[in-house]
């Protein structure tokens, strides 16, 4: 599948000043996308960030790296291969915590991958080394030099022929046969010493060859590391098309969202202007109504004072009317009595006239 992004965030990118090793130098004018990439073919994790078409971060995560939080929104890590220290400034503390968590997770994954690769190398190299070491060192054991109690020769040395029984009439003296046996063993011992010296020289030569091979292997590993770094740089330059496209798509979407938000804000601004105008009209109407209210209140106070005066006058007039009514009643009663008396007087006069 190649190299794929597995986590992305946005941050301001910095690098340590190579001269002072103290000050931070910004490598991006604004916040850029910082992504974790995983290469499944080489089982490698990398941190990559692009500013346009320029790669401002290309850091391979190794087990000996560590991400340090120096403040609530800033973190850093050292890359010995790039011979620099990277710094990231985030917009929130949660983004920094998430990036640090992912860094530790992928660092642990890189450590496990390195251990597995070392185990595979050891498994592939151990059988050949053991076989070579066994072939070289087997003649140097005490049994191979001095032999066991039953035999004193190495496996490569031919066994001495057993002495054949001679006829009794041609038998050699015992002393002569024992001297021949001693000479034979001395010759065998000399041959064993010669073989031992040859094997020792071969072992020393093999040790020197092993050291030379180790040096060559270290040189090959350095060259492979350099080539791998070069390949990763080239892949970073050539393999970031998807990242650039995704970033371009994200930027286009962000621009569209911003344009939509801008239109919405303009509409809201127009609405707010209309509301402000209507609010100004309402304010003027409110002031007019307040003035009218004050006038009405003053008129109400005047009318209330007039009403109270009228009520007082009404009460006094009512009292006067009651007094007038009482006087009128008394007059009516008096008039009624006078009319009654006059009526009686009229009746009396009429009677008198009739009688006369």
Secondary structure, 3 states (H helix, E strand, C coil): CCEEEEEEEEEEEEEECCCCCCCEEECCCCCEEEEEEEECCCCEEEEEEEECCEEEEEEECCCCCCCEECCCCEEEEEECCCCEEEEEECCCHHHHHHHHHHHHHHHHHHHHHHHHHHHHHHHHHHHHHHHHHHHHHHHHCHHHHHCCCCCCCCCCCCCCCCCCCCCHHHCCCHHHHHHHHHHHHHHHHHHHHHHHHHHHHHHHHHHHHHHHHHHHHHHHHHHHHHHHHHHHHHHHHHCCHHHHHHHHHHHHHHHHHHHHHHHHHHHHHHHHHHHHHHHHHHHHHHHHHHHHHHHHHHHHHHHHHHHHHHHHHHHHHHHHHHHHHHHHHHHHHHHHHHHHHHHHHHHHHHHHHHHC
